């Protein structure tokens, strides 16, 4: 059954690639168009995951409070965090799902590009889309866009969580660059363009759903009475404006004494 699914997916992908090549007479452009088709097909899943990832970022103030409250009870902390995730309907593995969804298509595209005779069809600086990039530009671009993708999706947690996230954001792209060093350029072209699509989608989600001000959320006065959030902020602005002339007067007196 799975073999038939894989074969059918490979045949469909090859047919679409041939169709685009008939229009463009360029396999590089055809792979980019094929990437667009795959991204459109996966858009509902990816968009939902993007929203979940953004919601995960917005939960960080609450997660930090739980970490401080149960820092001596790891088991209780895990239970409370899982309850929080369930209550808000978010997944802590939001940044990993887009990559996992792409992998089957990468494997099928790899099979299509390796098994089908595309001759010496090249693209831009690439002499052949069926061979590895001789200049290693695509592996590096793929690794860099993977880093940007993780940077946008992995939320910042406490000190320990931030350190773990930073390590993961650095190690994962390096690992992917290492394993993709000898992959066909067509596969890496798909991967790179697919990353660009994902980054753009996440960027649009971030614009429509900006992160809340962490300092505002953690302000106890605002937490006690959210309706007074704007008045609290206005009072801070007024106090800073009032204090600034006094500081200038004091500074002027000190300067006069020195003279």
PyMOL commands that set and color helices and strands:
alter all, ss='L'
color gray80, all
select helices_A, chain A and resi 2-24+27-58+60-69+74-88+94-115+137-153+159-179+185-208+214-217+220-224+226-258
alter helices_A, ss='H'
color red, helices_A
deselect
rebuild
show_as cartoon
